[in-house]
Amino acid sequence: MKPVREARMPSREEILQFIKENPDQAGKRDIAKAFNLKGDARIALKDILRDLAGDGLVEKRAKRLAVPGSLPSIAVLDITGRDGDGGLIAKPAEWEANHTERPPLVFIRTSRNQKSPTVGVGDRVLARIFQSSDPSGPSYTGRVVKKIEHRKDAVLGVLRKLDNGEWRLEPVERRQAELAIDPAQLDNAKANDLVEVEVSKISRYGLALGRITQIVGSVASEKALSMIAIHEHEIPHVFPDSVMAEAEKAKPATMAHREDWRKVPLVTIDPADAKDHDDAVYAEPDTDEKNVGGYIATVAIADVAAYVTPDSQLDREALKRGNSVYFPDRVVPMLPERISNDLCSLKELVDRPALAVRMIFDSEGRKISHTFHRIMMCSHARLSYPQAQAAIDGATDEKTAPILDSILKPLWAAYAILKRGRDAREPLELDLPEKKILLTPEGGVDKVIIPPRLDAHKLIEEFMIQANVAAAETLERKKQPLIFRIHDAPSLQKQESLREFLRTLDISLARGADMRPNHFNNILKRVDGTEQQDMVNQVVLRSQSQAEYNPANIGHFGLNLMRYAHFTSPIRRYADLIVHRALISALGLGPDGITPKEEAALPEIAALISTSERRAMAAERATVDRLIAHHLADKIGASFEGRVQGVTKAGLFVSLATYGADGFIPISTLGNDYYLYDETNHALSGERSGKGYRLGDNVEVRLVEALPVAGALRFEMLTEPHPVPSGVRSHHKATRSARTSQKRFPGSSRGKPGGRRGRG
């Protein structure tokens, strides 16, 4: 940071320059200290910063301010080339073009005095980012912290044999060019096989030549479609021999450093098809006469830290994966089955090590206190959500009948107490039902359902949320570094866009006041049960920031919590494993806690696992799109009911009511009119007719084309355009979208919100 300056009120330009030059130290306090501002001057500074944010010149990131479109202090980069002097140039591996169309470039700094990994063009790295002072070069410089395993030249595609006998690779990624394949190097691959190819020769004329390095399987099988996403997103899916060997050598945990809780009647409640069980619950009334009507809720989580120790083979592989990835037909686990499905799975009537939190709540759902314990437990029953719910609703079976009064009813009574606290807290309550694909035994799509949202689901979710809060509170109180799960409030820019959209529905959104989840809940209540309900829920969701992992805490906006950390799923999330280790160290629960080396690397670890999480979500969505496209490939010409799920300059994305998959309608096919794209109001309207389509419209479409490998559907609109609601055309920021022919249509694998509901 620059030295403290003589006290005077800085200009807007000086404040902006300071934020640019000090991305790691650009909080309000840092700025005030740098300019030696005190008293009333700090209030004036707050007003200037609010104005800068309102003008879109700065945005809030965690506890710091940043220039929109700038890079964070730690980022995952892809090295893409060299400059004129031979220096390495990189760009962000993930870039959301909210402010600029092109991602900024980063010059990779190398020094003989620093122990940095050797990297080259094509490598993916984790790097610390610094603002560059050279106006003629890249905007940033970066220092490599870690080289990330990354396939540089692999191309995934479908092998085709032409009529003339030549072989071609049709890449899965449609932006990649076809490759010629040498027939002598097919390596037992057949036509229509999904294969991975390495470019072996580039010709000035004609196609590049490729060499097959892996045969994934026949693309005619739906089971190959998830493999496309695994390869496309470079998700590690084969455990190295050294990792498997370490897992096989693991022995069951002993009673060392543990309390004996095996008689506590903890039970697991999971999906019926769950293969691992990493959380168990129990509740009982509080007998303390000072807490009449209160309850004690206990959550026990599998003690993964007992088996996956810092810097072990298992640990390094888990960090590389970041999380488990869930596809309709398979799971790519973070840990080998020996750990996840055996030693750390809280099996029924089997002794298992766990970390437990015992939380005491008053009759209004306010937490009075909590304590953490390292235990040996024994699950008294393995239950499914429908099974537990049925028992509470009066339909017991041979397993639930004996424990209905002693275990299940106290759990539901405790949940009723916790729900009071949740209702008082008012977290964001979006109504976005989640669809689930059910597969046939062969791996094809059977049907798509919306599973019922039972109180059993809500009970486990609220117990897990409270356990996560307790973990964050304990570690913060102990001043123990950890990784928080943070969720920032919507940016002022997104708030303003939402405000303009709501104005067209005669709904107001307060300006200037600190935004809270209940502001959005009030909006959602106003449209509940109306034809605008789904549209408003979608637009409110899109206005939200993206949750992430970060060692700097800003709270969780969506849950309306000041302190929140992921603690409840260490089998499938690396963030939770870090929190477990932090608790073990902070509370003196054993020798296998977090290490000083890990504490120093928490910013880098948080950046890596945040990237892994987004990678997993993208791969899961892409696989669903491909499965649905494969299922509908023989239904060309069929008509479907759908809903407009996205509006762009190029056309409409329509989600099928039956399947939940998105398809595209190019604007050039909408009719004999020039359509105006209204970004604020999420609409396309005809320039002459004033009729068009809007986000949330129910429409009928005809399937024109289905590309299973790309996961893309193209539709033709059958529903006639309707008059755009009053206010859209008067308030719109419209741009003319000319009717142009489109040889290819955008796939539905775009980044759309959603995903499987996690526990907290």
N, C-alpha and C positions, 0 to 999 in steps of 0.2 A: 504494500500500500504506500501511496505517496505520503511524504511528511505532512504533519498538521499545518494548516495554513492560517494566516492571520484572519481573524473573525470578520467575515463580511458575507452578505447574502449572494450566493453564486447565481449565475444566470442559468436559464434552461439548457443552453448549449454546453456550459461547463459541467452541469450535472450529467447530461447525456454522455459527454466525453469521459467522465469519471466511470460511469457504468460500463462503457465499452472497454476501458482499459483495466478494469478491476472486476471481472466476472465472478470471482470467488469472494469478493468483499464489497458487494453492492447492495447490502441491506440498508434500511432507513438509518439505523444506528451508525453503520459504517460511513455513510455519506455525511451524516451530521458531525461525526468525529473528524472526518477528513477536512471539512471546511470550518471546524471549530464552532459549530452552531449550538446555541444553548437557549433555553427559555422560549420566548415568543418566536425566535428564529426557527426553532424546530417545528413549530406549528405551521409557519409559512412554508417550510420545506415540504411538509406533508401535503399542503395544498398544491404545490408545484408538481410533486410526484403524482398526485391524483389527476391533475390536468394532463401531464405527459401520458399517463395510462389511458385517459379518455381520448386523447388524440391518436392513440395507437403507436406511440413512439417508444414506450417501454411496456413490459409485461412482467407479471410476478412468476417466479419459479422458486418453489420451496420458500425459503426466507429471504431470497435475494431478488433483485430486479435485473432484468436483462433487456437488451434490444431485440425486438421481434425478428425472428429469422436467424438469430445468432446461435452458436453452438454452446452446449453446456461445457463445464470444465473437464468432464470426463466423457468420452464417447467411443463407440465402436466404429472403426473406419475401414474402408476398403481401399487399398493402395492401387491406383488405376494407371499410373504412368510416371514419367520423369519430366522435369523441366529442361530448359536449354543447357543447364550446367550439370545435368545428370542427377539432380536431387529428386527424391521421391515425392510424388503428389498423391494425396488421398482425398476421399470424399466420405460423408457419413454413410454408414451401411443402411440406415433408415432415415428417411427425410420426408417430413410432411410439408408440402409446399404451401404453407399458410400465408407466407409473406413474400416469397420469391419463387420464381419458377424453377430456377436451378439451385442445387445445393452448393454451399460455399466450399471452396477448395482449401485443403490443409497441406502445408509444407512440412514433411517429416524431418525433424531435427535429429541428426546423429552426432555422437561425440565419442571419441576414444576413451574419454575419462569416465563415461557412464556405462554401467553394465546393462545394456539394452539388448533385446533379442535381435538376431540378424534377420532382416525382412527384405522383401523385394516386391516387384510388381505382381499383383494378383493375390497378395496376402491380405488377410483380415486381421486387424489388431485392435487392442484396447489402448487408448492413448489419452494423455493429459493434454488439454487444449489451451493455447495461449493466443491472445490477440496479437496480430503482427503489426509492427511499426513501419513496415515497408509498403508504401502505397502502390508501388508498381508490381508487387507480387501477390501471392495468395493472401486472403484476409487473416488466416490463422497459421500458426505453427503448432506442431504436435510432437510430444515425446512418447515413444512407444513404451508402454508398461508391460504388455503381454502380447504374444502372438497367439491368435486363436486358430484352432484347427479349421481348415477351409479348403474345400476342393476347388482348384483354380480353373481347370480346363475341362471338367466333366460336362457332357451334354446328355440329357435324358430325353429319349424319344422312342417312337414306334418304328420298327424295322419294316420297310415295304420292299416288295420285289416288283419291278416294272415289267411291262410286257416284253421289252427287249432283253430281259434277263439281268439288267443292272439292279443294284441294291441301293436304297436310299434310307436315310434316317429322317423321319419327320419329327422335329423337336417338339416337346411338350410346351415349351415357352415359345409362343407364336412369333415373338420378335426375333428369334434366332433363325438363321438361314439353314436350309437343308444341307446335309452332308452326304457325300458319296461313301459307300462302304465297299472295301475290297472283298470280293466273294471268297478269296482264299483265307480270310481272317474272320469268318463268321463265328467260329468257335461254338458250333452246335446251335447257334441262334436260328430261329425260324421266322418266316413272315408273320407280322402282327405281334411279335414279341416286344415287350418293353425292355429296352436295353440302355446301358450307360456307355457312352462313347467318348473317347479322348481324341482331340484333333491331332492327327499325326503329320499332315502335310497341307500347306496352304498354297494354292496355285493362283497365279495372276489371272489366269483364264479358267472359267469353269468352277465347279464346286470344290470346296475343301474336302480332304480325305480324312475319314475317321476310323479309329480302331476300337472295336468293342472291348470294354474292360469288365462289364458285368451284365449278366442276363437276369433281369428282375422277374420276368414271367410273362405269360400271355396277356395282352391288353384286353382280350375278350372276357377275362375274368374280372368281376367287380372287385375282387380282393387285391388286384393290382393297382386300383385307383388310389388307395391310401399310400401305397409305396411311391406313387408319383409325387405326392405332397411331401413325403419323407425325404426324397431325393431333392426335390425342387427347393425345399427350405433348409436343406443340409442338416437334418435332425439326426444326431447320432443314435443308431438303433441296434448296433451290434456291440456287445460288451467285449472289451479286450480280454484275452486269456488271463492276464495278470489280475484284472478286476474280479473275474469269475473265481479264480483260485483263492483270492483273499476272502471272498464271500463264503466259499465252501469251508474254509478253515475256521470261520467264526464259531464260537461256542456259546451256548445259552448263558445269559447274564446271571451273576450270583447275587446274594443278598448284601454284598458289600456296599456301604453307603446308602442303604435302602431301609425304608420302613415296611413292615409287613401289613399290607392291606388286603390280603387274599380273602378275608371274610367280609369285606365291604361288598355289598351286592351290586357292583357295577355291571351294566349291560351295554352291548353295542346295538345300535339301530342304524341300518344301512340299506342301500338298494338291495333288492332280492338277489341280484346277480353279482354283488360285490365279491371280489377275490381277496382283498385285504381289508383289515379293520383297524384303523389307527386311532379311533377315539371311543371312549366309553363314558357313560353318565350315570349319576345317581343323585337323588334328592331326598331330603327329609325335613320335617318341620323343625324350626329352631325352638329348643326348649327353654331358652333364656327368657326369664320373665320380663326383661327389659325390651324384648323384641317380639311382642305379641303379634301373631299373624305372619311372622317372618319365616323364611326358608333358607336352608343350606343347600346350595347346588355344588356338586362335585363333577369335575371333568378330568378324565385321565387320558393322556396321550402317549402313544407308543414311544419308548425311549430309544430313538434311532441313534442318538449320540453315543450310546453305549457300544455300538457296533461300527459306526462310521466316524472315525477319529480324524482330527485335522491332519491334512497333508498325506493321508493314506491313499492307496490306489482307488479305493471306493469313493473317497472324498473328492479326489481330483476329477473322477468321471462324473460324479453327481453335480459338481459345479459346472462342468462342461455342458451337461444336459439342462441344468437349471430347474427343470420340472418334468413331471410325466406328461405325455401328450396322449389325448384320448380321441380315437377315431371310432366310427360306428362299428368297424369290424376288428379292431385290435387296439391294444394299448402299448405305447412305447414308454416303459417305466424309467424313472430316474435311478432306481436301484435294482440290482438283480433280485430274482424271485426268492432266492435263499434268504434275503434280508426282508424284502417288502411283504411277501406272502407267507413267510414262515416265522423267522425269529422275532420280527417286529409286529406281526399281525396279532391282534388281541383276540386270539381264538377262544371259543367257548370251552370253559372248564380246563384251561391250560394256563399254567403260571407264566406271566409275561412282565418284563420290566416296563415302567411307565414314569412319566412326570405328571403329577396331579396338582390341580389347584382347587382349593376348598373356599367357596365364596358365600358370604352371609349377606342376605338381602332383607330389607324391612318389608312391611306389608304393601308398600307402594312401589316396590321394585328398585329402590335405591340401594346400591351396594354399601354395606357398612364396613366390611373388611374382607381380606382374602389372604391365604397363605399357600405357598408352594411346597410340594413334598416329592422326593424321589422314592418310588415305591416298587414293591412287587405285588401285582394284582392277579386276580383270576376272574375272568368274565363269567358271570353267572348265567347269562343267556345271550344267544345271538338272535337278534330279531330283525325283520325287514320293516320298512316304513308302513306298508299296508297292513302287515300283521299286527304291529303295535297299535295302529290307528283302529283296526277292527276290534281289538280287545277293549279299548276305551269306549268304543261305540256299542259294546255289548255282545260282540261275537268273538268269544275267546276260543282258543284251541288248547290242545294238551300241553303246550309250552307256556302260553300266556296266562291260562287260568290260575296256576299256582302263584304267580307273581303279580297278579292284577292289583290286589290291595296293598301289598308290601312294597312294590317297586314302581309299577306303572302309574297308578293314581297319584302318588306323591310327586312323580316327575311332571305330570300334567298340572298339578296344583302349583308347583314351583314355576312352571312356564307361565301360568296365569299371572303370577306375581311379576315375573320378568317382563311380560307383555305390557303391564301397566307402566313400567319404567321406559320401555321402548316407545309406547304411545306418547308419553310425556316428552321424550327426547325428540320425537318427530324427525326420523331420518327420511331421506328421499324415498317416496313410494311410487315408483314407476310400474305401470301395468303392462308388462311385455311378456306374454306367455312364451315359454320355451318349447320348441318342437323337438321331438326325439324320433330318429329313424330306427325302425325295427327291420331287421334283415331276415331273409330266408336262410335255411341251412347252407345254401350254396354261396351266400354272401351278397345276394342281390337285395334290392329294396322290396320289402313286403308292404309296409305302410308307414305313414308318418302320423304320429300322435302328439297330442299335448297332454303329458302326464298330469293327473290331478295334483293340486298343491295342497297337501294335507297338513293338519296341525302337527303331525309327527315331524314333517320336514321343518316347519317353522320352529318347533321346540329345539331340535338339534342345532339349527342355524343360530338361534338366540343364545343357547348355551355356549356355542363356539365363539360367538362375538364377544361375550362377556369374558371368556377365558383369554382371548386375544388382548382385550383391554387390560386385564389384570397383569398379563406378561409385560406389556409396555409400561404400565404404571410402576411395577416393581423395578424394572431395569432402569427407568429414568430416576426413580428415587435413590437407587444405589449408585447413580452416576456411571452406570455400565454402558459403554458404547454398544449399539445394536442397529439393526436395520428395521426401520419403521415401514409400515404400509401407509402411504400418504395419498391423499386425493385433494387436489387444489380446488378452490371455488372456480366457477366459470370465469373466463377472462372478460374484461369489459367489452371487448370487441364482440364476443359471442353473446354476451348479455344484450348488447344493442341490437344485434341481428334478431335475436329472439323477441325482443321488445317490439320491433317493427312488424314482425310476423304476427304476434298476438294482437297488435292494433287492428289488423284486418278482421279479427274475430270479435272486436269490441271488448278485448280483455287487456287490462293494464298491468304493467310490471313496473314496480317502483324503481326510480332511478336515484342513485346516490347513496341509498342506504346499504349497509353491509348485507350482502345476499346470504340467505339461510335456506336450508332445504324446505322449510315450511312455506316459503314464498312460492316455490314450485308446486308443492303439494296443494296449495290453495287453488292454483291454476288447474291442476289435474282434477280436483274435485268439481270445478265448474263445468268441465266437459265430460264428466263421468256419465256414461249412458247415452251420450249424444253421438251423432255421426262424425264429429270432429275428434272423438276420444283417441283413436289409434294415431291419427295424424299428429295431434298435440303431444302425445306420449313420445313419438319418434323425434319430433323437433326438440323437445326438452332434453331427451337423451343426447342428441347430437350437440347440444349446447354445453354439455358437461366436459370437464377436463378428463384426461386419462389417468387412472390410478397407476402408481409406480412404487418401486422400492427405493428408499433413500435413508441414509444415516441421519439426515437433518429432518427434524419433525416439524410438520405444519398442521398435523391433524388430518382427519378423514372427513371431507365435506359431505359426501353422500350419506355416510352413517351418522353424521353430526356428532363426531367424537373427537376429543382433543388429543388422545393418545391411543394408538392402535398399532399392533404388530402381529404378523402372522406366526402363530404358535401351534396350531391345531392339526397340521398335516405334514409332518416332517418326512413321511414316506414318499410324498409326491412333490414337495416344494423345498428347494434348498434354503429359501429365506427362513422357513420354520426351523430348520436344523441349526442355523446360525443363532436364532433366538433361544433354542434349547441350550446350546453351549454357553450362551451369555448368562442364562439363568443358573446353570450349574456353577459357573465361576463366581457370579455375584453372590450366590447364597451358600457357597461352600459345600456343594452337594457331591463332590467327587473330583478326581484328577483329570477328567476328560472334557473340560470346559473349553471356552474360547481362548485362543493364544494371542499374545501381543502382536504376532505377525498378522493374524486374521483381523485384529482390531484396526491395525494400520491400513489394511486393504479393504475395509468395508465400503468406501466409495466405489472402488473398482468392482467389487463383488455385486453391489447394488445395480450398477450399470449393466453388468453382464446378465444378471437374472431378469432384469426388466426387459432386456432385448430378447432373452429366451422365451419369456412369457408371451410377448407379441408375436414371436415366430410360431409358437405353438398355436395360438389363436388363429393366425392366418392359415396354417396348414390344416387345422380342423375345419375351418370354413370352406377351404378349397376342396377338400375331400367330399364334403356334403354336396357341394355344387356338382362335382364329377359323378357321384353316385346317382343323383337325380337326373342329370343329363343322360347317363347311360340307361337309366330306367325308361326315359321318355324317348329314346332314340327311334323306337319303332312306332311312335305315335305322332309322326309328322302329319299335320293337317287337322289334328284334334283341337277342340276348343276347351278352354279352361276359364274358371273364375279366378280373378286375381285382384291385387291391390297395388296401386302405384306406391312403390317403396323408395324411389329416388328420382329426382328431377335434375337433369344436367343440360348443358348447351347442346349436347349431341343427341339427346333423346330421353326416354323414360325407362327406368328399371321397374319391372313389375314382378311382385312376389306371388307365386301361385298359392291359392288358399289351401289346396289339398296337400301340397308338398313342401311349401315354405321356401322353395328355391327361387332365385331371381333369374329373370331373363330380360333381354334388352329389346326395346323398340326404337329403331333409328328415327330421328326427327324427319328424315326425308320420306318416310312412309306414312306420316300422320294425316296427310290430306293436301288439298290444293290451297294452301295458305302459307304465308310466312309466319313462323312462330317466334314469339318473343319469350326469351328466357328471363324469368323473374326470380333471381337468387334469394331475395329476402323472403318472398312468400312461397317459394318452392312450387312454382307453377310454370307451365308453358301455355301461352295464349295466342290465338291467331291474330295477326296484325289487322286484318280486314274484318273478320267475323266477331272478334272479341270472345270467341269460344275456345276452350282448351281443356287441359287436364292439370290436376293439382295433387300434391302429395297426399296420400290417404284415400284417393278416389277408388271406389270399387269398379272394376272394369272386366270385360270379357275379351279374351285374346285367343288368337290361333297360333299354334306352334308351327314355325316355318323352318327352323333349322336347330339341330342339336349336335354339339361337338363334345362327346364324353371326355376325351383326353384333355381338352382345354377347360372343361366344366362350364361350357357356355351354351345358353339357349337364346334363340332369337324369335320374337313374336311379331304378329301383325295385330294392330288394334282393331277390334270389332265394335266397341262401344263408341257411339257418336260423341263428339266433343260437346261440352255444356258451357253455358255462360260462366265466365270467371266471376266469382263472388265480388260484390261491390267493394272497392277499396284496394283490390289487387292492382288494377291498372293505374289507379291514381297515386299509389305509393311505391310502385315497383321501380327497382333499379334494373331496367330491362335492357337486354342486348339482342340484336337481330341474329337469328340463327338461320342462315340460308339453307335451302333444301338441296343438299349435295348428295351424290351417290356415295355409298360406303361399301367397299369391297369386303371389309372385315368388320365384325361388330365386337364391341367391348364385351369381354366375358363378365360373368357375375362374381368373379373372385375378388372384386374390389373390396377395400377395407370397410366393411359394414359392421356396426356395433352388434354386440350380442355375445353369445358364448355360454358354455355350461356354467350353471350356478355353483360357485365354490362355497365352502363352509367358512364364512367370514372373510 
